Amino acid sequence: MKPQTGTNRAKVLQAIIDLDDHQKKATKQAIIELTHLSVPSVTDSLDALHDCGLIRRLYDGVWIPVDSTPDRIVSTSSLPMGRMKIELGDDVMTLTPRESLALAKQLMGVVMAFKVL
């Protein structure tokens, strides 16, 4: 019975992540429809995932995943001839001007998607 519970928890967590990725509300009913699990299985899984800190309530009846990925330090440096050095944690990349422009376009898309400006 215990492996099934772990499997159900994994299915419920993945359903919450998928729904959140698609800007849909992760309600108990939506999770049940997506996973085809029983109501008690989903309820138990939600309680266990919440107790573990893997999900949290956005508001009553709607769940969202908790991002537990640690952030890394990010820094950039301008180099001669239009090159750029990016340091992300322990990784270091030196970009050509064309690569820098391609990265800037992609990052601007992220900024626009999150309306950070």
C-alpha positions in Angstrom: 0.0 0.0 0.0 2.8 2.4 0.8 4.4 2.3 -2.8 0.9 3.1 -4.2 0.6 6.1 -1.9 4.0 7.4 -3.0 3.0 6.9 -6.6 -0.3 8.8 -6.0 1.6 11.6 -4.4 3.9 11.9 -7.4 0.9 11.9 -9.8 -0.8 14.6 -7.8 2.3 16.7 -7.5 2.9 16.4 -11.3 -0.7 17.3 -12.0 -0.4 20.4 -9.8 2.9 21.4 -11.6 1.3 20.8 -15.0 -1.8 22.8 -14.2 0.3 25.6 -12.8 2.5 25.6 -15.9 -0.6 26.1 -18.1 -2.0 28.9 -15.8 -4.9 26.6 -14.8 -6.2 26.4 -11.2 -5.1 23.2 -9.5 -8.3 22.4 -7.6 -9.1 19.0 -6.2 -11.6 18.4 -9.0 -9.1 19.3 -11.7 -6.4 17.0 -10.1 -8.9 14.2 -10.0 -9.8 14.6 -13.6 -6.2 14.8 -14.7 -4.9 11.8 -12.6 -8.1 9.6 -12.5 -7.4 9.0 -8.8 -10.1 8.6 -6.2 -11.1 11.5 -4.0 -9.6 10.0 -0.8 -6.3 9.3 -2.6 -6.1 12.9 -3.9 -7.1 14.3 -0.5 -4.4 12.2 1.3 -1.8 13.1 -1.3 -2.6 16.8 -1.0 -2.3 16.7 2.8 1.0 14.8 2.6 2.5 17.1 -0.1 1.4 20.2 1.9 3.0 18.7 5.1 6.2 18.1 3.2 6.3 21.7 1.9 6.1 20.7 -1.7 2.8 22.5 -2.4 0.9 25.4 -0.8 -2.5 26.8 -0.9 -2.8 29.8 -3.2 -6.3 30.3 -1.6 -9.0 28.0 -0.4 -9.2 25.0 -2.7 -6.4 26.0 -5.1 -2.9 24.5 -4.8 0.4 25.6 -6.3 3.8 23.9 -6.3 6.6 25.3 -4.1 9.8 26.0 -6.0 12.5 24.5 -3.8 15.4 24.9 -6.3 18.2 27.0 -4.7 19.0 30.2 -6.6 22.5 30.6 -7.9 24.5 33.8 -8.0 24.4 35.4 -11.5 26.8 38.1 -12.7 27.8 39.5 -16.1 30.8 41.4 -17.4 31.3 43.3 -20.6 34.5 42.3 -22.5 36.3 43.9 -25.4 35.0 43.5 -28.9 31.3 43.2 -27.8 31.8 40.0 -26.0 30.1 39.2 -22.6 31.0 36.9 -19.8 28.2 35.3 -17.8 28.8 33.6 -14.5 26.0 31.4 -13.2 27.1 29.7 -9.9 30.2 27.8 -10.8 29.6 27.9 -14.6 31.2 30.6 -16.7 30.3 31.3 -20.3 31.8 33.8 -22.8 29.3 34.9 -25.4 30.0 36.5 -28.8 28.0 39.6 -29.6 25.5 37.6 -31.7 25.0 35.1 -28.8 24.5 38.0 -26.4 21.8 39.4 -28.7 20.1 36.1 -29.0 20.1 35.7 -25.2 18.8 39.2 -24.7 15.9 38.6 -27.0 14.9 35.5 -25.1 15.3 37.2 -21.7 13.2 40.1 -22.9 10.4 37.6 -23.8 10.6 36.3 -20.2 10.4 39.9 -18.9 7.4 40.6 -21.1 5.7 37.3 -20.1 6.0 38.2 -16.4 5.3 41.9 -17.0 8.3 42.8 -14.9 8.9 46.2 -16.5 
